[in-house]
């Protein structure tokens, strides 16, 4: 699971503050995925590779790097 974000994105910062610290979210994500946060300002080539043009955005990839599906990051803990 690639989570695309950056520090200039207000919705991204809201997730950082209210969703990702939630222990239930951490457990749910870590039990199913290897999660990687990708800062779009620091590594723009990665979001271009996966066709991500807005954030926060999640891309789910197979072990070989092939994109399986993507979605806008849910805005609250229960949606994760």
N, C-alpha and C positions, 0 to 999 in steps of 0.2 A: 504494500500500500504506500503510494507516494502522496504525501500531503503538500500541496503547493501553497505557499503563503509568502508574505513579506511584511516588514515592519511599517510600511506606509499604508497598509490596507486595514481600514477600521474593522470590517467584519472578521478579518484574520486575527486581529488583536483581541477582539471579543471572545473568539474561540480559545485563544491562549489563556485568557483570564478565567473564563467561566466553564468551559467544556473539558479541555484537556487535563486540568488538574483533578477532575472527578475520578475517584477510584474505580467506579463502575465502567467508565469509558476506557480507562487504561486496561482493565481486565478484559473487557470485550475485544478491544483491538488486539492486544498482545496474545490472546488465546487463539486468534484466527490468522494473524498476519505478522509479517515483519514490517513494521512501520518506519518510514523515513520521511523526515520533514525536509522539503526542498525550498530554500529561499530563492524566489524568482529574481531578485536583484543581484544576488551573488553568483547564481549559476543559470543564466537565461537559456543556455543551450539545452538544458534538460527539459524545461517546459516546452520549448519549441519542438523537441524530439517527439513529445507525446501530444502535441497539438493543443496544449493548454493556453488559453488566451485570457482567462480571468481567474480570480482567486477570491476566497479560498476554494480549492478544487482538489478532489481526490482521484487518483488514477490507480487502478488495481491491475497489476501485471503478473504474469506467470514467471516462474523461476528463470526462463530463458529471456525475459525482458519484453515479451510480446504483450501488448495492451489487451486486457480482457474486457474492461469497461471503465467508464469514468462517470463522475457526478459532481455536482456542486456540493461542497462540504455541508453537512447538516448544521443548522444553526443552534442546536441545543443537544444536551447530553442524551436525552431519551431517544433521539433520532439516530445517534451513533449506536 
